[in-house]
Amino acid sequence: MKNHIAILLAAASLMLTGCHSHSHEHGHDHSHEGHNHEAEAPGHSHEEAEEEAEHKHTPGEIVLHDHVAERFGVTFDTVRAGAFHDVVKVSGRVVSGSSDIAVVSSPTAGTVHYAAGAEPGRRFAKGAAVATVSARGISGGDANAAARTALESARRELSRVEALFVDKLATQAELNAARAAFDRAEAEYSPAASTGRATAPVAGTLTSLVAREGQYVGVGEVIATISRGEGSVLRADLPQRYFDRASSFVDMVADFPGRENFSVVDAGGHRLSTAPAADSSTSGAYIPVYFASQGAGAAPGSAFTAYLIGAPRQDVITVPVSALSEQQGQFFVYQCLDGEHYEKHAVSVGGTDGRRAEILSGLEPGMVIAATGVSAVRLAETSAVAPEGHSHNH
């Protein structure tokens, strides 16, 4: 049975840093009745010391050794009442800002031939060729080639008339007419169109190919789109029932899958506006609330969880979200007692902004709780439960 106890305690010790050293910071006394680490004489066997400690633990008390807890990253927080805010949890989506998306336009009429490697996701420098547009083989020929020929003809005619005018062999009206013809021909001709190169107007990532390879396009038609990726607009869909509070939301915590959540305001962004009417794409059930975000790091269309931050409230008890342990629909928090001992408390949770959660009941100010590494404390708790039919009493 002693070996059984040692195995169970060893499993529990594969956890986090206990609250031993932390208790000093919060005015706790590490020494408690019947459990003095310094009093354990070197001649005392480790197994006997553990068995003695086991007999003196109170029911429900969880033991987690300090050095193991530290290895697994357990940290602590002191429960206190302070400022919090109204929070509404909604769904969100990244939309493109007007300055973030640019289009690649066709410089001339013709068929599209994309540059090698021009695929969505590839970055292009400003001015780099994305595609070429050629009028070869198109009925009616190359209009820009005809314009170039007309320009050259108008230039030669203007030079001839200017020379005659100097010798007084041409009138002012003839000179004016030659200049007007040259200006019209120059306006109709496009040097860029002559090359057929459709270039990136900004540096960024190619996000879509609007035209297909070999497709005929007219002058100025959109061939592709490019995103700068420097800024995005984050849209939160606020349910209609919160319409009267829409103006109170001054910040938003964005929680993207697989990333650490962030405050839009803390990241340099700001609130833009609330749509004047419900969004028809959601059957009128939601009102879009928009925020400008710098470096959201997500492509347009990406979904995220949004926590809209509203009016502040005072004297609210909150804990880090990471301190909560959900078990069968109930939330628990682990209080650090003294030494390496923890106690489990059921709590009632109110609102959360994705980083901290409001505690409606179950905790009191001044308690020291495990703020991170809670899963390790939970494992220590479960490993300390004896199998059915066994007893630790000898």
NUKOLDREN-159039 format. One record per residue (C-alpha): residue number from 0; x, y, z. Coordinates in nm, 2 decimals, m for minus. Example, Ala and Ser with C-alpha at 12.3 -4.5 7.8 and 13.67 -1.06 7.14 Angstrom:
<num 0 | c1 1.23 | c2 m0.45 | c3 0.78>
<num 1 | c1 1.37 | c2 m0.11 | c3 0.71>
END
This chain:
<num 0 | c1 0.00 | c2 0.00 | c3 0.00>
<num 1 | c1 0.29 | c2 0.23 | c3 0.07>
<num 2 | c1 0.41 | c2 0.17 | c3 m0.29>
<num 3 | c1 0.06 | c2 0.26 | c3 m0.41>
<num 4 | c1 0.07 | c2 0.59 | c3 m0.22>
<num 5 | c1 0.41 | c2 0.67 | c3 m0.35>
<num 6 | c1 0.30 | c2 0.61 | c3 m0.71>
<num 7 | c1 0.00 | c2 0.83 | c3 m0.66>
<num 8 | c1 0.20 | c2 1.11 | c3 m0.51>
<num 9 | c1 0.46 | c2 1.08 | c3 m0.78>
<num 10 | c1 0.19 | c2 1.12 | c3 m1.04>
<num 11 | c1 0.06 | c2 1.43 | c3 m0.86>
<num 12 | c1 0.40 | c2 1.58 | c3 m0.85>
<num 13 | c1 0.42 | c2 1.58 | c3 m1.23>
<num 14 | c1 0.24 | c2 1.91 | c3 m1.22>
<num 15 | c1 0.33 | c2 2.28 | c3 m1.16>
<num 16 | c1 0.49 | c2 2.52 | c3 m0.92>
<num 17 | c1 0.30 | c2 2.52 | c3 m0.60>
<num 18 | c1 0.21 | c2 2.83 | c3 m0.41>
<num 19 | c1 0.50 | c2 2.78 | c3 m0.16>
<num 20 | c1 0.72 | c2 3.07 | c3 m0.28>
<num 21 | c1 0.42 | c2 3.27 | c3 m0.40>
<num 22 | c1 0.26 | c2 3.28 | c3 m0.06>
<num 23 | c1 0.55 | c2 3.49 | c3 0.07>
<num 24 | c1 0.46 | c2 3.76 | c3 m0.18>
<num 25 | c1 0.10 | c2 3.77 | c3 m0.05>
<num 26 | c1 0.18 | c2 3.75 | c3 0.32>
<num 27 | c1 0.10 | c2 3.38 | c3 0.36>
<num 28 | c1 0.28 | c2 3.17 | c3 0.61>
<num 29 | c1 0.43 | c2 2.86 | c3 0.45>
<num 30 | c1 0.45 | c2 2.66 | c3 0.78>
<num 31 | c1 0.13 | c2 2.49 | c3 0.89>
<num 32 | c1 0.05 | c2 2.27 | c3 1.18>
<num 33 | c1 0.21 | c2 1.93 | c3 1.14>
<num 34 | c1 0.38 | c2 2.00 | c3 0.82>
<num 35 | c1 0.73 | c2 2.16 | c3 0.85>
<num 36 | c1 0.96 | c2 2.09 | c3 0.56>
<num 37 | c1 1.26 | c2 2.20 | c3 0.76>
<num 38 | c1 1.17 | c2 1.96 | c3 1.04>
<num 39 | c1 1.19 | c2 1.65 | c3 0.82>
<num 40 | c1 1.52 | c2 1.51 | c3 0.94>
<num 41 | c1 1.76 | c2 1.36 | c3 0.68>
<num 42 | c1 1.72 | c2 1.02 | c3 0.86>
<num 43 | c1 1.34 | c2 1.03 | c3 0.79>
<num 44 | c1 1.26 | c2 0.82 | c3 0.49>
<num 45 | c1 1.09 | c2 1.00 | c3 0.20>
<num 46 | c1 0.82 | c2 0.73 | c3 0.19>
<num 47 | c1 0.75 | c2 0.77 | c3 0.56>
<num 48 | c1 0.74 | c2 1.15 | c3 0.53>
<num 49 | c1 0.49 | c2 1.13 | c3 0.25>
<num 50 | c1 0.28 | c2 0.88 | c3 0.44>
<num 51 | c1 0.28 | c2 1.11 | c3 0.75>
<num 52 | c1 0.18 | c2 1.41 | c3 0.54>
<num 53 | c1 m0.09 | c2 1.21 | c3 0.38>
<num 54 | c1 m0.25 | c2 1.13 | c3 0.71>
<num 55 | c1 m0.26 | c2 1.50 | c3 0.81>
<num 56 | c1 m0.42 | c2 1.64 | c3 0.48>
<num 57 | c1 m0.77 | c2 1.77 | c3 0.51>
<num 58 | c1 m1.04 | c2 1.62 | c3 0.29>
<num 59 | c1 m1.05 | c2 1.77 | c3 m0.06>
<num 60 | c1 m0.70 | c2 1.92 | c3 m0.02>
<num 61 | c1 m0.48 | c2 1.89 | c3 m0.33>
<num 62 | c1 m0.11 | c2 1.85 | c3 m0.30>
<num 63 | c1 0.12 | c2 1.98 | c3 m0.57>
<num 64 | c1 0.50 | c2 2.00 | c3 m0.52>
<num 65 | c1 0.66 | c2 2.34 | c3 m0.58>
<num 66 | c1 0.94 | c2 2.23 | c3 m0.80>
<num 67 | c1 0.72 | c2 2.03 | c3 m1.03>
<num 68 | c1 0.46 | c2 2.31 | c3 m1.05>
<num 69 | c1 0.73 | c2 2.56 | c3 m1.15>
<num 70 | c1 0.85 | c2 2.32 | c3 m1.42>
<num 71 | c1 0.50 | c2 2.32 | c3 m1.57>
<num 72 | c1 0.45 | c2 2.70 | c3 m1.55>
<num 73 | c1 0.19 | c2 2.75 | c3 m1.28>
<num 74 | c1 0.15 | c2 3.12 | c3 m1.20>
<num 75 | c1 m0.07 | c2 3.29 | c3 m0.94>
<num 76 | c1 m0.30 | c2 3.59 | c3 m0.91>
<num 77 | c1 m0.46 | c2 3.75 | c3 m0.61>
<num 78 | c1 m0.84 | c2 3.79 | c3 m0.63>
<num 79 | c1 m0.94 | c2 4.16 | c3 m0.60>
<num 80 | c1 m1.23 | c2 4.38 | c3 m0.70>
<num 81 | c1 m1.17 | c2 4.64 | c3 m0.96>
<num 82 | c1 m1.28 | c2 4.80 | c3 m1.29>
<num 83 | c1 m1.44 | c2 4.58 | c3 m1.55>
<num 84 | c1 m1.68 | c2 4.66 | c3 m1.84>
<num 85 | c1 m1.99 | c2 4.55 | c3 m2.01>
<num 86 | c1 m1.91 | c2 4.28 | c3 m2.26>
<num 87 | c1 m2.11 | c2 4.13 | c3 m2.55>
<num 88 | c1 m1.97 | c2 3.82 | c3 m2.72>
<num 89 | c1 m2.06 | c2 3.81 | c3 m3.09>
<num 90 | c1 m1.92 | c2 3.67 | c3 m3.42>
<num 91 | c1 m1.69 | c2 3.87 | c3 m3.63>
<num 92 | c1 m1.54 | c2 3.88 | c3 m3.98>
<num 93 | c1 m1.25 | c2 4.05 | c3 m4.15>
<num 94 | c1 m1.35 | c2 4.28 | c3 m4.44>
<num 95 | c1 m1.12 | c2 4.47 | c3 m4.67>
<num 96 | c1 m1.07 | c2 4.84 | c3 m4.62>
<num 97 | c1 m1.09 | c2 5.07 | c3 m4.92>
<num 98 | c1 m0.72 | c2 5.15 | c3 m4.90>
<num 99 | c1 m0.61 | c2 4.79 | c3 m4.86>
<num 100 | c1 m0.73 | c2 4.64 | c3 m5.19>
<num 101 | c1 m0.60 | c2 4.75 | c3 m5.53>
<num 102 | c1 m0.69 | c2 4.63 | c3 m5.88>
<num 103 | c1 m0.47 | c2 4.53 | c3 m6.18>
<num 104 | c1 m0.63 | c2 4.68 | c3 m6.49>
<num 105 | c1 m0.59 | c2 4.59 | c3 m6.85>
<num 106 | c1 m0.39 | c2 4.86 | c3 m7.04>
<num 107 | c1 m0.54 | c2 4.77 | c3 m7.37>
<num 108 | c1 m0.80 | c2 4.54 | c3 m7.53>
<num 109 | c1 m0.69 | c2 4.18 | c3 m7.60>
<num 110 | c1 m0.63 | c2 3.84 | c3 m7.45>
<num 111 | c1 m0.49 | c2 3.79 | c3 m7.10>
<num 112 | c1 m0.16 | c2 3.60 | c3 m7.05>
<num 113 | c1 m0.05 | c2 3.58 | c3 m6.68>
<num 114 | c1 0.31 | c2 3.61 | c3 m6.58>
<num 115 | c1 0.48 | c2 3.29 | c3 m6.46>
<num 116 | c1 0.39 | c2 3.21 | c3 m6.10>
<num 117 | c1 0.11 | c2 3.46 | c3 m6.09>
<num 118 | c1 m0.11 | c2 3.27 | c3 m5.84>
<num 119 | c1 m0.31 | c2 3.39 | c3 m5.54>
<num 120 | c1 m0.08 | c2 3.42 | c3 m5.24>
<num 121 | c1 0.23 | c2 3.54 | c3 m5.43>
<num 122 | c1 0.37 | c2 3.88 | c3 m5.34>
<num 123 | c1 0.44 | c2 4.14 | c3 m5.61>
<num 124 | c1 0.65 | c2 4.46 | c3 m5.59>
<num 125 | c1 0.49 | c2 4.78 | c3 m5.71>
<num 126 | c1 0.52 | c2 4.80 | c3 m6.09>
<num 127 | c1 0.59 | c2 4.43 | c3 m6.14>
<num 128 | c1 0.42 | c2 4.27 | c3 m6.44>
<num 129 | c1 0.12 | c2 4.05 | c3 m6.34>
<num 130 | c1 0.01 | c2 3.98 | c3 m6.69>
<num 131 | c1 0.04 | c2 4.09 | c3 m7.05>
<num 132 | c1 m0.26 | c2 4.17 | c3 m7.28>
<num 133 | c1 m0.21 | c2 4.10 | c3 m7.65>
<num 134 | c1 m0.44 | c2 4.20 | c3 m7.94>
<num 135 | c1 m0.27 | c2 3.96 | c3 m8.18>
<num 136 | c1 m0.52 | c2 3.73 | c3 m8.36>
<num 137 | c1 m0.81 | c2 3.95 | c3 m8.25>
<num 138 | c1 m1.05 | c2 4.06 | c3 m8.51>
<num 139 | c1 m1.01 | c2 4.43 | c3 m8.58>
<num 140 | c1 m0.64 | c2 4.43 | c3 m8.50>
<num 141 | c1 m0.45 | c2 4.62 | c3 m8.24>
<num 142 | c1 m0.62 | c2 4.96 | c3 m8.18>
<num 143 | c1 m0.32 | c2 5.09 | c3 m7.99>
<num 144 | c1 m0.09 | c2 5.00 | c3 m8.28>
<num 145 | c1 m0.31 | c2 5.20 | c3 m8.51>
<num 146 | c1 m0.30 | c2 5.49 | c3 m8.27>
<num 147 | c1 0.08 | c2 5.47 | c3 m8.26>
<num 148 | c1 0.09 | c2 5.49 | c3 m8.64>
<num 149 | c1 m0.15 | c2 5.79 | c3 m8.63>
<num 150 | c1 0.07 | c2 5.96 | c3 m8.38>
<num 151 | c1 0.38 | c2 5.92 | c3 m8.58>
<num 152 | c1 0.20 | c2 6.06 | c3 m8.89>
<num 153 | c1 0.07 | c2 6.36 | c3 m8.69>
<num 154 | c1 0.42 | c2 6.43 | c3 m8.55>
<num 155 | c1 0.57 | c2 6.44 | c3 m8.91>
<num 156 | c1 0.29 | c2 6.66 | c3 m9.03>
<num 157 | c1 0.34 | c2 6.90 | c3 m8.74>
<num 158 | c1 0.72 | c2 6.92 | c3 m8.81>
<num 159 | c1 0.65 | c2 6.99 | c3 m9.18>
<num 160 | c1 0.40 | c2 7.27 | c3 m9.11>
<num 161 | c1 0.62 | c2 7.43 | c3 m8.85>
<num 162 | c1 0.91 | c2 7.45 | c3 m9.10>
<num 163 | c1 0.68 | c2 7.61 | c3 m9.36>
<num 164 | c1 0.55 | c2 7.85 | c3 m9.10>
<num 165 | c1 0.90 | c2 7.97 | c3 m9.03>
<num 166 | c1 0.95 | c2 8.04 | c3 m9.40>
<num 167 | c1 0.61 | c2 8.21 | c3 m9.41>
<num 168 | c1 0.48 | c2 7.95 | c3 m9.64>
<num 169 | c1 0.21 | c2 7.83 | c3 m9.40>
<num 170 | c1 m0.05 | c2 8.03 | c3 m9.21>
<num 171 | c1 m0.11 | c2 8.04 | c3 m8.84>
<num 172 | c1 m0.44 | c2 7.85 | c3 m8.89>
<num 173 | c1 m0.26 | c2 7.57 | c3 m9.06>
<num 174 | c1 0.00 | c2 7.55 | c3 m8.78>
<num 175 | c1 m0.28 | c2 7.54 | c3 m8.52>
<num 176 | c1 m0.46 | c2 7.26 | c3 m8.71>
<num 177 | c1 m0.14 | c2 7.05 | c3 m8.72>
<num 178 | c1 m0.08 | c2 7.09 | c3 m8.35>
<num 179 | c1 m0.44 | c2 7.00 | c3 m8.27>
<num 180 | c1 m0.41 | c2 6.68 | c3 m8.48>
<num 181 | c1 m0.09 | c2 6.59 | c3 m8.30>
<num 182 | c1 m0.25 | c2 6.64 | c3 m7.96>
<num 183 | c1 m0.55 | c2 6.42 | c3 m8.04>
<num 184 | c1 m0.32 | c2 6.14 | c3 m8.17>
<num 185 | c1 m0.10 | c2 6.16 | c3 m7.87>
<num 186 | c1 m0.41 | c2 6.14 | c3 m7.64>
<num 187 | c1 m0.53 | c2 5.83 | c3 m7.82>
<num 188 | c1 m0.20 | c2 5.65 | c3 m7.79>
<num 189 | c1 m0.09 | c2 5.48 | c3 m7.47>
<num 190 | c1 0.28 | c2 5.39 | c3 m7.43>
<num 191 | c1 0.18 | c2 5.15 | c3 m7.15>
<num 192 | c1 m0.08 | c2 4.98 | c3 m7.38>
<num 193 | c1 0.18 | c2 4.93 | c3 m7.64>
<num 194 | c1 0.37 | c2 4.69 | c3 m7.42>
<num 195 | c1 0.05 | c2 4.52 | c3 m7.30>
<num 196 | c1 0.20 | c2 4.49 | c3 m6.95>
<num 197 | c1 m0.06 | c2 4.49 | c3 m6.67>
<num 198 | c1 0.14 | c2 4.58 | c3 m6.36>
<num 199 | c1 0.08 | c2 4.58 | c3 m5.98>
<num 200 | c1 m0.02 | c2 4.94 | c3 m5.87>
<num 201 | c1 0.09 | c2 4.87 | c3 m5.52>
<num 202 | c1 0.32 | c2 4.63 | c3 m5.34>
<num 203 | c1 0.12 | c2 4.34 | c3 m5.19>
<num 204 | c1 m0.02 | c2 3.99 | c3 m5.22>
<num 205 | c1 m0.22 | c2 3.87 | c3 m5.52>
<num 206 | c1 m0.56 | c2 3.78 | c3 m5.38>
<num 207 | c1 m0.76 | c2 3.69 | c3 m5.68>
<num 208 | c1 m0.74 | c2 3.63 | c3 m6.06>
<num 209 | c1 m1.05 | c2 3.80 | c3 m6.20>
<num 210 | c1 m0.99 | c2 3.71 | c3 m6.57>
<num 211 | c1 m0.90 | c2 3.37 | c3 m6.69>
<num 212 | c1 m0.59 | c2 3.28 | c3 m6.89>
<num 213 | c1 m0.66 | c2 3.36 | c3 m7.26>
<num 214 | c1 m0.98 | c2 3.56 | c3 m7.18>
<num 215 | c1 m1.05 | c2 3.87 | c3 m7.39>
<num 216 | c1 m1.07 | c2 4.19 | c3 m7.19>
<num 217 | c1 m1.14 | c2 4.55 | c3 m7.28>
<num 218 | c1 m0.93 | c2 4.86 | c3 m7.20>
<num 219 | c1 m0.94 | c2 4.92 | c3 m6.82>
<num 220 | c1 m1.11 | c2 4.60 | c3 m6.72>
<num 221 | c1 m1.00 | c2 4.44 | c3 m6.39>
<num 222 | c1 m0.77 | c2 4.14 | c3 m6.43>
<num 223 | c1 m0.67 | c2 4.07 | c3 m6.07>
<num 224 | c1 m0.67 | c2 4.21 | c3 m5.72>
<num 225 | c1 m0.39 | c2 4.28 | c3 m5.48>
<num 226 | c1 m0.40 | c2 4.33 | c3 m5.10>
<num 227 | c1 m0.15 | c2 4.55 | c3 m4.92>
<num 228 | c1 m0.22 | c2 4.36 | c3 m4.60>
<num 229 | c1 m0.13 | c2 4.66 | c3 m4.39>
<num 230 | c1 m0.47 | c2 4.72 | c3 m4.24>
<num 231 | c1 m0.81 | c2 4.56 | c3 m4.22>
<num 232 | c1 m1.16 | c2 4.64 | c3 m4.11>
<num 233 | c1 m1.30 | c2 4.41 | c3 m3.85>
<num 234 | c1 m1.67 | c2 4.37 | c3 m3.85>
<num 235 | c1 m1.87 | c2 4.25 | c3 m3.54>
<num 236 | c1 m2.23 | c2 4.14 | c3 m3.60>
<num 237 | c1 m2.43 | c2 4.28 | c3 m3.30>
<num 238 | c1 m2.77 | c2 4.12 | c3 m3.24>
<num 239 | c1 m3.06 | c2 4.36 | c3 m3.28>
<num 240 | c1 m3.15 | c2 4.34 | c3 m2.91>
<num 241 | c1 m2.84 | c2 4.53 | c3 m2.83>
<num 242 | c1 m2.91 | c2 4.82 | c3 m3.07>
<num 243 | c1 m2.96 | c2 5.07 | c3 m2.79>
<num 244 | c1 m2.61 | c2 4.99 | c3 m2.66>
<num 245 | c1 m2.43 | c2 4.99 | c3 m2.99>
<num 246 | c1 m2.28 | c2 5.34 | c3 m2.94>
<num 247 | c1 m2.13 | c2 5.24 | c3 m2.60>
<num 248 | c1 m1.88 | c2 4.98 | c3 m2.75>
<num 249 | c1 m1.55 | c2 5.16 | c3 m2.78>
<num 250 | c1 m1.32 | c2 4.87 | c3 m2.81>
<num 251 | c1 m1.32 | c2 4.51 | c3 m2.92>
<num 252 | c1 m1.11 | c2 4.20 | c3 m2.83>
<num 253 | c1 m1.06 | c2 3.99 | c3 m3.14>
<num 254 | c1 m1.00 | c2 3.62 | c3 m3.08>
<num 255 | c1 m0.88 | c2 3.44 | c3 m3.40>
<num 256 | c1 m0.84 | c2 3.06 | c3 m3.39>
<num 257 | c1 m0.49 | c2 2.95 | c3 m3.31>
<num 258 | c1 m0.37 | c2 3.30 | c3 m3.20>
<num 259 | c1 m0.35 | c2 3.50 | c3 m2.89>
<num 260 | c1 m0.65 | c2 3.74 | c3 m2.87>
<num 261 | c1 m0.58 | c2 4.12 | c3 m2.88>
<num 262 | c1 m0.75 | c2 4.45 | c3 m2.80>
<num 263 | c1 m0.81 | c2 4.65 | c3 m3.12>
<num 264 | c1 m0.74 | c2 4.98 | c3 m2.94>
<num 265 | c1 m0.43 | c2 4.84 | c3 m2.77>
<num 266 | c1 m0.30 | c2 4.73 | c3 m3.11>
<num 267 | c1 m0.34 | c2 5.08 | c3 m3.26>
<num 268 | c1 m0.68 | c2 5.05 | c3 m3.41>
<num 269 | c1 m1.01 | c2 5.24 | c3 m3.34>
<num 270 | c1 m1.38 | c2 5.22 | c3 m3.36>
<num 271 | c1 m1.52 | c2 5.33 | c3 m3.70>
<num 272 | c1 m1.90 | c2 5.32 | c3 m3.70>
<num 273 | c1 m2.21 | c2 5.13 | c3 m3.66>
<num 274 | c1 m2.41 | c2 5.06 | c3 m3.97>
<num 275 | c1 m2.72 | c2 5.28 | c3 m3.99>
<num 276 | c1 m2.94 | c2 4.97 | c3 m4.06>
<num 277 | c1 m2.94 | c2 4.60 | c3 m4.01>
<num 278 | c1 m2.75 | c2 4.39 | c3 m4.26>
<num 279 | c1 m2.98 | c2 4.24 | c3 m4.52>
<num 280 | c1 m2.73 | c2 3.95 | c3 m4.57>
<num 281 | c1 m2.82 | c2 3.82 | c3 m4.22>
<num 282 | c1 m3.20 | c2 3.86 | c3 m4.25>
<num 283 | c1 m3.19 | c2 4.18 | c3 m4.06>
<num 284 | c1 m3.10 | c2 4.01 | c3 m3.73>
<num 285 | c1 m2.76 | c2 4.18 | c3 m3.68>
<num 286 | c1 m2.62 | c2 4.53 | c3 m3.70>
<num 287 | c1 m2.26 | c2 4.55 | c3 m3.82>
<num 288 | c1 m2.01 | c2 4.74 | c3 m3.59>
<num 289 | c1 m1.68 | c2 4.83 | c3 m3.76>
<num 290 | c1 m1.33 | c2 4.87 | c3 m3.62>
<num 291 | c1 m1.01 | c2 4.97 | c3 m3.80>
<num 292 | c1 m0.73 | c2 4.73 | c3 m3.72>
<num 293 | c1 m0.36 | c2 4.76 | c3 m3.79>
<num 294 | c1 m0.19 | c2 4.43 | c3 m3.87>
<num 295 | c1 m0.48 | c2 4.20 | c3 m3.79>
<num 296 | c1 m0.28 | c2 3.94 | c3 m3.98>
<num 297 | c1 m0.59 | c2 3.77 | c3 m4.13>
<num 298 | c1 m0.72 | c2 3.75 | c3 m4.48>
<num 299 | c1 m1.05 | c2 3.92 | c3 m4.58>
<num 300 | c1 m1.33 | c2 3.68 | c3 m4.50>
<num 301 | c1 m1.16 | c2 3.53 | c3 m4.20>
<num 302 | c1 m1.40 | c2 3.46 | c3 m3.91>
<num 303 | c1 m1.32 | c2 3.53 | c3 m3.54>
<num 304 | c1 m1.49 | c2 3.57 | c3 m3.20>
<num 305 | c1 m1.55 | c2 3.93 | c3 m3.10>
<num 306 | c1 m1.59 | c2 4.06 | c3 m2.75>
<num 307 | c1 m1.74 | c2 4.41 | c3 m2.78>
<num 308 | c1 m1.62 | c2 4.62 | c3 m2.48>
<num 309 | c1 m1.87 | c2 4.87 | c3 m2.34>
<num 310 | c1 m1.92 | c2 5.09 | c3 m2.04>
<num 311 | c1 m1.69 | c2 5.04 | c3 m1.74>
<num 312 | c1 m1.81 | c2 4.91 | c3 m1.41>
<num 313 | c1 m1.64 | c2 4.93 | c3 m1.07>
<num 314 | c1 m1.59 | c2 4.68 | c3 m0.78>
<num 315 | c1 m1.61 | c2 4.37 | c3 m1.00>
<num 316 | c1 m1.42 | c2 4.06 | c3 m0.91>
<num 317 | c1 m1.25 | c2 3.91 | c3 m1.21>
<num 318 | c1 m1.00 | c2 3.63 | c3 m1.27>
<num 319 | c1 m0.79 | c2 3.55 | c3 m1.58>
<num 320 | c1 m0.98 | c2 3.32 | c3 m1.82>
<num 321 | c1 m0.69 | c2 3.07 | c3 m1.79>
<num 322 | c1 m0.77 | c2 3.03 | c3 m1.42>
<num 323 | c1 m1.11 | c2 2.87 | c3 m1.49>
<num 324 | c1 m1.14 | c2 2.49 | c3 m1.51>
<num 325 | c1 m1.46 | c2 2.37 | c3 m1.67>
<num 326 | c1 m1.58 | c2 2.03 | c3 m1.55>
<num 327 | c1 m1.91 | c2 1.89 | c3 m1.67>
<num 328 | c1 m2.06 | c2 2.23 | c3 m1.74>
<num 329 | c1 m1.95 | c2 2.38 | c3 m1.40>
<num 330 | c1 m1.65 | c2 2.62 | c3 m1.36>
<num 331 | c1 m1.39 | c2 2.58 | c3 m1.08>
<num 332 | c1 m1.10 | c2 2.78 | c3 m0.95>
<num 333 | c1 m0.81 | c2 2.64 | c3 m0.75>
<num 334 | c1 m0.71 | c2 2.84 | c3 m0.44>
<num 335 | c1 m0.35 | c2 2.83 | c3 m0.32>
<num 336 | c1 m0.36 | c2 2.77 | c3 0.05>
<num 337 | c1 m0.02 | c2 2.73 | c3 0.22>
<num 338 | c1 0.29 | c2 2.54 | c3 0.12>
<num 339 | c1 0.20 | c2 2.31 | c3 m0.16>
<num 340 | c1 m0.17 | c2 2.28 | c3 m0.10>
<num 341 | c1 m0.46 | c2 2.38 | c3 m0.31>
<num 342 | c1 m0.84 | c2 2.39 | c3 m0.26>
<num 343 | c1 m1.10 | c2 2.37 | c3 m0.53>
<num 344 | c1 m1.38 | c2 2.63 | c3 m0.54>
<num 345 | c1 m1.70 | c2 2.62 | c3 m0.76>
<num 346 | c1 m1.76 | c2 2.97 | c3 m0.91>
<num 347 | c1 m2.04 | c2 3.14 | c3 m1.10>
<num 348 | c1 m1.91 | c2 3.32 | c3 m1.41>
<num 349 | c1 m2.06 | c2 3.63 | c3 m1.56>
<num 350 | c1 m1.93 | c2 3.81 | c3 m1.86>
<num 351 | c1 m1.59 | c2 3.77 | c3 m2.02>
<num 352 | c1 m1.38 | c2 3.98 | c3 m2.26>
<num 353 | c1 m1.18 | c2 3.68 | c3 m2.37>
<num 354 | c1 m0.90 | c2 3.76 | c3 m2.13>
<num 355 | c1 m1.07 | c2 3.81 | c3 m1.79>
<num 356 | c1 m1.39 | c2 3.67 | c3 m1.66>
<num 357 | c1 m1.63 | c2 3.82 | c3 m1.41>
<num 358 | c1 m1.69 | c2 3.60 | c3 m1.10>
<num 359 | c1 m2.04 | c2 3.64 | c3 m0.96>
<num 360 | c1 m1.99 | c2 3.41 | c3 m0.66>
<num 361 | c1 m1.75 | c2 3.16 | c3 m0.51>
<num 362 | c1 m1.44 | c2 3.38 | c3 m0.45>
<num 363 | c1 m1.35 | c2 3.65 | c3 m0.20>
<num 364 | c1 m1.09 | c2 3.93 | c3 m0.24>
<num 365 | c1 m0.75 | c2 3.84 | c3 m0.11>
<num 366 | c1 m0.76 | c2 3.47 | c3 m0.22>
<num 367 | c1 m0.45 | c2 3.36 | c3 m0.41>
<num 368 | c1 m0.55 | c2 3.14 | c3 m0.70>
<num 369 | c1 m0.37 | c2 2.94 | c3 m0.97>
<num 370 | c1 m0.39 | c2 3.17 | c3 m1.28>
<num 371 | c1 m0.21 | c2 2.95 | c3 m1.53>
<num 372 | c1 m0.12 | c2 2.58 | c3 m1.55>
<num 373 | c1 m0.46 | c2 2.49 | c3 m1.40>
<num 374 | c1 m0.47 | c2 2.17 | c3 m1.60>
<num 375 | c1 m0.17 | c2 2.04 | c3 m1.40>
<num 376 | c1 m0.35 | c2 2.12 | c3 m1.07>
<num 377 | c1 m0.65 | c2 1.94 | c3 m1.21>
<num 378 | c1 m0.43 | c2 1.63 | c3 m1.29>
<num 379 | c1 m0.29 | c2 1.64 | c3 m0.93>
<num 380 | c1 m0.65 | c2 1.64 | c3 m0.80>
<num 381 | c1 m0.76 | c2 1.34 | c3 m1.01>
<num 382 | c1 m0.44 | c2 1.14 | c3 m0.94>
<num 383 | c1 m0.49 | c2 1.18 | c3 m0.57>
<num 384 | c1 m0.83 | c2 1.00 | c3 m0.58>
<num 385 | c1 m0.79 | c2 0.64 | c3 m0.47>
<num 386 | c1 m0.95 | c2 0.36 | c3 m0.68>
<num 387 | c1 m1.28 | c2 0.23 | c3 m0.56>
<num 388 | c1 m1.23 | c2 m0.03 | c3 m0.28>
<num 389 | c1 m0.90 | c2 0.11 | c3 m0.17>
<num 390 | c1 m0.82 | c2 0.32 | c3 0.13>
<num 391 | c1 m0.53 | c2 0.53 | c3 0.24>
<num 392 | c1 m0.59 | c2 0.45 | c3 0.61>
<num 393 | c1 m0.35 | c2 0.19 | c3 0.75>
END
